[in-house]
Amino acid sequence: MRLSRLHVQNLRSIGDSGECDVQPIFGMVGENNCGKSNLLRAVEVLVSAGAGRLARDDFKDPSAPIVIKGSFDSLTDPSGSPRRACHEAGQLARVC
């Protein structure tokens, strides 16, 4: 399974990231406090199925939900069987 796109809304310093393409070799460069670590946190929350807990301080706007959407490629495990049905379309989203 490979993350190919990411879209984050209302997480920490990120109001709306827009849709980001994720390449096999991917680097994030930017000034301090511009949101690089927050994008990585979004990936952690997305793939952890709830284990990457969010706190009240993680909401940029407490009146709106945090939305994290990811698109994945290569959704078969080494045995060749498809992943769970929610992953088969290549989309996974969490709304917190």
N, C-alpha and C positions, 0 to 999 in steps of 0.2 A: 504494500500500500504506500503510495507516494502522494503527499500533499501537492496539488498543482495550483490552487487559487485560495486566497484568504480574504475575507471581508469582515471588518470589526467595527462595531458601533457602541459608543458610550462606555468604553472600558478605560478607566484611569484617565490618562491625558488624551485619549483618542476619542474625538467626537464622531467622526466617520472616516475610516481609512480609505474608502473607495475599494474597488476590487484590485487586489495585488496578485500578480502572477508570481508563482514560486518555481524557480528552475532547479534542476538537480544540484547545481552548485550555486548557492545563493548567499550573498553577503548584504548586510545592512550597514550603511554608513550614514552618520548624521551627527549633529551637535549634541552635547549633553542635554538630557531632559526633553528630547524630541519624540520619544515613544518607541525606540527600538526594543527595549526590554518588555514593554507592554505588548508588542506584537508577539514576542516569544511566549509571554504569559497567556495570550489568547490561544495560541496553538496548544499549550499545556492543558488549558481548560477544555478545549474542543475535543482532544483525543483521550482525556482521562475519564470520560463518562461520569463526571461528577466528583471524582476524587480530587481534582484541582479546585478546591472550594473557593468561592468568592465571598468577600466581606463587604459591608456597607461602604467602606472607603474605596472600593474598586469601581463604584459607579461615578462617572463624570457628572451625570445629572441623575440624582436619586429618584426623580419622578418618572424616568424612562427606563426601559429594560436594557440590559446588555445583550447585544446580538452578535454572535460569532458564527460565521458561515465558512465552510471549507469544501473544496472540491478535490477529489482524490482520483488518481489513476492506479492501475494495476491492483484491482481489488480481489485477487484470488490468493489464497494461501499456498504454500509450497505443495500441498497435496492436490491442488487444482480445483478444490471446491470453492464456490463463491462465499463471500463473507455474508453476514446477516443481511436480511432483506433491506433494512434501512440504509445500508451502504451500497447496495447493488447499483443504484442509479448514479453513483459517484458523488453524491451530495450528503453532507452531514452538517447539521446546524444545531446550535444550542441557544436558547433564549433564557436568560436568567432574570 
